[in-house]
Amino acid sequence: MSLHPTTTTLHLTSIPPGTFIGIDLTSFTSTPAFQGVKLIPSGLHLLYYSTTTDSSLRNGFWFYAHPGRVISKTWDPEAEIATLVDAPPSAGLEERLYAENLTPYKQRDAEGRVMVGGGGQEWRALSGCVRERTLERCLGEGWVCGTAGVSGMDYDAGEEVMMGFPPGGGGGVDVMWTRVDLKVTWPAGTIGRERTEMAKDRSWALNNLLHGLASENQDDAERELLGELQLSFIMSITLGSYSAMEQYRRLLGLCLTSRACVFHERRKLFEGLLETLLAQLHYVDGDFWAGFVDGGDGDDNWLAKLLRRFGGGIKEAVNEQQQADPDKDSIVRLFRDMESLTRRKFDWVLDHKDVVRRGLVQTEDGDMIELELPGLDEEDETGEYAPVIVEEVVGEGEGGGGTMAGG
């Protein structure tokens, strides 16, 4: 029986002194006497670690805490990966001895105060949609994860050869992310204007992905998508996982470019998405967004561009629906909260009308020159970035003609 019957105890043995240890959003360096963590509240948690605080490679595992549970892990000096062992057979003297060297679980509450054995509002806001099914689907049976974990979407066949992997073998797929292909967002056989529209508005691709995730109903699928978004974000901030960062960007790239379904069949999903994104924006600083490959700096950041595009779609939808009081709409309110937060915290401007995008300026010599904001055409999908419909060249023997989208 555990000495802490209302919480979970994580018993860690043979941990080398100076080891970096993190649990959820709190981290510390182990001491020679360190034996684990106590007073862990019920729910899903992540423990992660590395040999030193400055190590770029971290490993970790998720676990489910419930009252009275004792989880025992021991350090494997060869593999540097904690291995699950049986719980101590005795709850008597042995447990009382190691219990003296257990670190209490600490997290921050909503006001930012460190709470022992409680708090955790920030962690729940960032991980509330992650479920056991999410972990089993993405991480496998053991719920193990690490900085170096990869998925099948993280490299192509050409890169495999360059990295010295056997064709089709990869470096070992450790993460099974939901497949997101942002280059093909229409059903097979779609051509012409319909294909062009589906390239601009990815609602079909989003709905298709959700149908693949559904186990019982669509609400379940939407929560799974939000859970995977949260899981990839958490693995990005705690493990620095490249694979997780790329999946996080792919999922947001799909959701924030889906317009037609926002105010209709996927309203509940987008309310949850914006609430989740607000919590994530609250937690990280601007350096996190710039840390993505080709992430961009400041207002030119990849997420700022996506949010501006999403905000433009919201305004168009509101105007088309001719709502009497759009301020009462939950999605409009959440996005305005996001505009306010990102302007205050990151100096991002998400509303097009607040940005001078093109204009004349006078030089010291009195000359007038025209300046244009970089990336203007790319964000608006105009100029060379505009989708076009081109004529399909059909062989003589195939007969007929048609159109297809290109760009």
Secondary structure, DSSP 8 states (H G I E B T S, - for coil): --S-TTSEEEEEES--TT-EEEETTEEEE--TT--EEEEE-SEEEEEEEESSTT-S--EEEEEEE-TT-EEEEE--TTT---EEE---S-SSHHHHHHHTTEEE-EEE-TTS-EEES---HHHHHHHTT--HHHHHHHH-TT-EEETT---TTS--HHHHHHTT--TTTTT----------TT--S-TT--HHHHHHHHH-THHHHHHHHHHH-SS-HHHHHHHHHHHHHHHHHHHHHH--HHHHHHHHHHHHHHTT--TTTTTTTHHHHHHHHHHHHHHHHH--HHHHHTSTT--SGGG-HHHHHHHHHHHHHHHHHHHHT-S-GGG-HHHHHHHHHHHHHHHHH-----GGGS--EEEEE-TTS-EEEEE-TTHHHHHT-GGGS-EEEEE---TTT---EEEEE-
